């Protein structure tokens, strides 16, 4: 599943992690939340640390040493405790990312899909990036995200058009819109986003309630979520599962 929104700070990382963690807590199994994009993300900063600082780039450089055994990935992924998922983070700023491209994303995905039951791909902000195109291409379903803000709503439409331009408009019927509400709770905009999701044929639209534990770039702590937030993530994962 590729998590998409062309706006930076649009909630992709938060959504990718918490959907993966919801799957991990409800069903268990091998589940990965991974960053495959052209920019440094925040997944490493906001998730649990591990005994290493290896990233997507290290995995790509050493794919030939990774067999179809989860044990081979221990050097690259970061277990997330009670959330029962693994995180694969993007390389930090200052790293030569030239090898993190569309072809390497596809190659890495082929290996990872043999080891994980579910993969949530946290994508970047440019539809022109080969990594973004590759993520959309390999995904079975898409998770479109937006905050309850006007600029998010506008760029949501641009994101959908980019998906269609890549020839993947058919995937929208198996996809979900996840709207993260804000403290101001603009109900009129929420209604517009729901109507838009229905108009483009998405499988569903789920609103995540405003939750202080998700704000201001804080470290992820699933147990700190409000029960209504947990129920909303469960609804989103259930809707996605129905499409697989």
N, C-alpha and C positions, 0 to 999 in steps of 0.2 A: 504494500500500500504506500503510495507516494503522498506526502503531505505538502500541499501547494498553497501559496499566496505570494504574489510578486512584490508585495510591500514588505520592506524590512521591518522587523519588529511586529509582524502581523500575527504572531502567536503560533508559528509552525513548530518550534522546538517544544514549547509547553504542551501543545496538543499531541505531538508525536510521542513524547515521553509518557504522558498520562494515559493515552490509549493503549500503548504497549504495557504499561504497568497494570492497567485494568485487566487486560487479557491475562497477564501473568498471575495476578491475584485470584482471578475467577477460574481460569482453566489450567494454569500452569503450562508446562511444556517449554520447548526451546523458542524463545521470542527475543527478537533483536530490535532495538531502536538505534538507527545508524545515520550519521551525517555523511552525505556524499554530495558536496557542493564546492563551488569555486571560492568561497569565503570562509574565514574562521567563524565557527558557530559557538554557541554557548552551552552545548550539551555536556561537555566535559566539566565546565565550571559549575553547572547546576545539579549534576548527578554525583553519586558516590565515587570517591577516588578508588584507585586500585594500586597495586604494588609496582606499577609501571606508568609511563606516559606515552605509550605507543598509540598510533592513530590510524585512520584510514590509509594514509600514505604508506605507513610501515607494512600494513597488510598487503597493499597492492604490490609493493616491492618484493614481497616474499610469498606471493601466492603459490609458487611452484612447490613450496615446502608444506603447504596446507592440504591435508588429505580430507576425506569425508568423515572425519572424526572431530567432535566438538572439542576434544582435548587439545587439538592443534591450535585452537583459537585463543587459548588461555592467555597467550602472550600479547594479544591485541585488544581483547574486549574487557569490559569492566562490569563485573557482577553487581547487581543492585539490591542485594539483601532480600528483605521481605517482599519486594516488588517482583521478584523471581524473573527478571529479565536481564539481558546483557545490553550494554551501551558500547557503540563503536563511534569514537569521536573524530572530528575533522582535525587536520593539523593546524598549529597555531600560526599567527602572523609571523612573517619572516622566513617561513619554510618555502622551499621550492615546490610549488604545487603543480608543476607542468605535467606530472604523471597522473594527476587526478583529473581525468578527462572522461568523455563519454565511453570510449572503448574500455578503459580500465574499470569503470563502474559496471558495465555489462559483464566483464570477466569476473569481477569480484562477486557480483550478484549470482552468477552461475554456481560459484562455490558455496556462497552463503545459503542459497535456497536449498541445498542438499543437507544443510546442518540445522536449519531453523524452520519451525512450522509456520511462523508469521514474522514478517519483516516490515517495520515502519521506517520509511525513508524520509528523513528530514532534508528538504531541498533548499536551494538558494533563491535568489531574488531576480534572476535574469532568465527569461525564456529563450534567449539566444545562446545560453551556455550549453555546451555539449553534455555536461553532467545533468542539467535539468531535463534536457530532452531524453537522455538515457533513462532517467528515473521514471519519467512518464511512460516511456516505451515498455519497460519491464514490469510495471505495476499491473496487477489484476484489477485493483480498485484505487480510487483517488479520494483523498480527504481534503476538501477545500476548507480553508479557515478564514475567519475575519473577526476582528473586534467589532463591537457595536459602535462604529465610528464611520463618518461619511467617506473619508479617504480609503478606508479598508473596503467599503462597499464598492467604490469605483474601481479599485484595483482587483477586486474579486471578479468583476466582469471582464477585465483585461486578462486575468488568469484563465478564465473559461475560454475566451477567444484564442488564447495561445494553445490551449489543449486541443481545440478544434483544428487550429492551423497545422498542428503536428499530425493530424489524421487520427486522433484518438477520441473524437466526440462520442463514439459508441460507449466509452467507459463511463460517461457521466451517469448512465442509468444504473451503474453499480457503485455509485459514489455518494458521499455524504457531505453536507455542509455543517461545520461545527462553528457556531458563533459564540465567542466569549463576551459575555455581557460586561458592561462598565458600571461604575457607581452611579452614573446619571440615568441609566436604564431608559434609553429612548425607545419607547414601545412602538412608535410609528415606524422607526427604522427596522426594528425587529420584524414587524409585519411585512415590510418591503422585502427583507432578506428571505423570509419564509416564502413569500410569493415568487420571488426570483428563483429560488431552489426548485419550486414546483414547476415553474414555467420552462426551465431548462431540463426537466426530467430527472432530477436527482432522486435517489432512493429515499432520502430523508434529510431533514434539517433539525439539528439539536442545538439548543441554547444552553451554554454552560453558565450557571449563575455567577455573579460577581463574587469573588472569593479572595480575601486579602492574602491568603497564603500563596496565591499564584501571581501576585503583583511584584513589581519593582525588581525583577530579576533574581528573586530569592532562590536559594537552593530548593530542589524539589523534595517534598516530604508528604508522601501520600496520606499518611495517617493524620496529617493536619487539615486535610480537606474537609469542608462542611459535608454532611451526609447528602444534601441536595446536589452538590457538585459530583460526588461519587455516583449517584444515581444517573446523572446526566451523562457521564462518561460511559457508564454501563449501557445506557440506551444507545449511545453512538456505536459502541463496539457490537452490540446485538444487531443493529441495523446493518453494519458492515458485514458481519458474519453471514447474515441472510443472503448476501449477494455473492458469496464465494462458492 
